[in-house]
Amino acid sequence: MWTHPLAALVVEIVGSAALILGLGTRCAAAVLTLFTLAASVFFHPFWSVPADQAYVTQLLFFKNIAVAGGLL
């Protein structure tokens, strides 16, 4: 699954602006949650990196899980 970087930028900027302005907050939070979870799985796969890199990758993965929890 590959998306254009511009699409990710639009989701992040428009979703964040919607949350800040209070416009469609539930929908924006849901979209940002899905985006964050997808980014976590695809870009922070701590289960498939060498052991010396696993700690930082796992830290970033669980940070994103916490952010998704906050959005929910």
RODO-2510 file (C-alpha; in nm, 4 decimals, decimal comma):
residues 72
     n   res          X          Y          Z
     1     m     0,0000     0,0000     0,0000
     2     w     0,1699     0,3167    -0,1163
     3     t     0,0119     0,6568    -0,1007
     4     h     0,1378     0,9818    -0,2344
     5     p     0,3249     1,1911     0,0256
     6     l     0,0986     1,4836    -0,0597
     7     a    -0,2030     1,2813     0,0553
     8     a    -0,0386     1,2216     0,3934
     9     l     0,0415     1,5901     0,4230
    10     v    -0,3181     1,6872     0,3453
    11     v    -0,4577     1,4393     0,5990
    12     e    -0,2247     1,5673     0,8700
    13     i    -0,2786     1,9389     0,8040
    14     v    -0,6525     1,9331     0,7368
    15     g    -0,7193     1,6880     1,0208
    16     s    -0,5175     1,8922     1,2678
    17     a    -0,6779     2,2184     1,1580
    18     a    -1,0230     2,0629     1,1949
    19     l    -0,9409     1,9537     1,5498
    20     i    -0,8004     2,2941     1,6425
    21     l    -1,0987     2,4792     1,4942
    22     g    -1,3533     2,2320     1,6325
    23     l    -1,4942     2,1436     1,2909
    24     g    -1,6000     1,7807     1,2515
    25     t    -1,3845     1,6773     1,5419
    26     r    -1,5069     1,3182     1,5642
    27     c    -1,4536     1,2552     1,1950
    28     a    -1,1146     1,4298     1,1965
    29     a    -1,0037     1,2356     1,5042
    30     a    -1,1153     0,9073     1,3464
    31     v    -0,9252     0,9786     1,0233
    32     l    -0,6139     1,0851     1,2146
    33     t    -0,6398     0,7735     1,4326
    34     l    -0,6483     0,5442     1,1300
    35     f    -0,3637     0,7359     0,9693
    36     t    -0,1518     0,7137     1,2856
    37     l    -0,2151     0,3418     1,3280
    38     a    -0,1303     0,2726     0,9639
    39     a     0,1867     0,4807     0,9883
    40     s     0,2853     0,2928     1,3037
    41     v     0,2503    -0,0478     1,1439
    42     f     0,4242     0,0430     0,8181
    43     f     0,7001     0,2755     0,9395
    44     h     0,7825     0,1495     1,2903
    45     p     0,7883    -0,2333     1,2599
    46     f     0,9976    -0,3066     1,5685
    47     w     0,9316    -0,6798     1,5224
    48     s     1,1326    -0,6910     1,1981
    49     v     1,4362    -0,4722     1,2691
    50     p     1,7748    -0,5801     1,4089
    51     a     1,7935    -0,6072     1,7866
    52     d     2,0117    -0,2976     1,8230
    53     q     1,7443    -0,0857     1,6498
    54     a     1,4398    -0,2473     1,8070
    55     y     1,4304    -0,0309     2,1209
    56     v     1,3957     0,3039     1,9441
    57     t     1,1571     0,1647     1,6842
    58     q     0,9421     0,0078     1,9557
    59     l     0,9427     0,3348     2,1481
    60     l     0,8192     0,5253     1,8416
    61     f     0,5585     0,2566     1,7684
    62     f     0,4079     0,2722     2,1158
    63     k     0,4233     0,6523     2,1160
    64     n     0,2044     0,6479     1,8060
    65     i    -0,0320     0,3976     1,9715
    66     a    -0,0630     0,6389     2,2653
    67     v    -0,1376     0,9283     2,0270
    68     a    -0,4068     0,7173     1,8574
    69     g    -0,5546     0,6417     2,1992
    70     g    -0,5633     1,0115     2,2768
    71     l    -0,7405     1,0817     1,9505
    72     l    -1,0035     0,8199     2,0304
***
